[in-house]
Amino acid sequence: MPRREWMLLPIIVLLLSACETALSSPVLVAPSLPTYHITVQERAIEELEEAGPACPRDRVEPGCSALKLFMDDYGALRARLRALEEE
């Protein structure tokens, strides 16, 4: 490497180190959860009660409900998001 390029190396290192930030706690931003009118919630309960049991994640069995599996996952996700809002 020519001498001129070697002279630039300390300057480049100095400039790059200025971009380093201090360690800090990450900021978690939870998306807001939609709210549903009580009549919509009641209808959803009726429909879910009519569905069969939730399907396993890896296969479809007779009488199982893929939609119920998705709804169970959605409910768990909503619970985790609510927990983030409480922190």
Steps between C-alpha positions, in 0.01 A plus 500: 500500500648841411599731784216745425232234557660395829476859619126500435440189711509673844266771372253242370510309829444822694203598285343154525538491878303824522202312357498258793215561742485429869327184607144562606183306557305424184176684451208266439211639305194279514236550234161604626243223517168540324188501714181321400140585585341256746255369238789415269677324787185301582464396135861387489446289812196335342690421182800362688277282717348350184844416360675177586812485712810679377708308247853398594764729353648235273195332345127515436283238666134426435277740691777737607492874438800680353324828568473413869875430507565841347265668747674330794834631373350846449367499857842406635663775294249758630575391858874549444441844348282602796781391733741729312261793543496444877879524532 
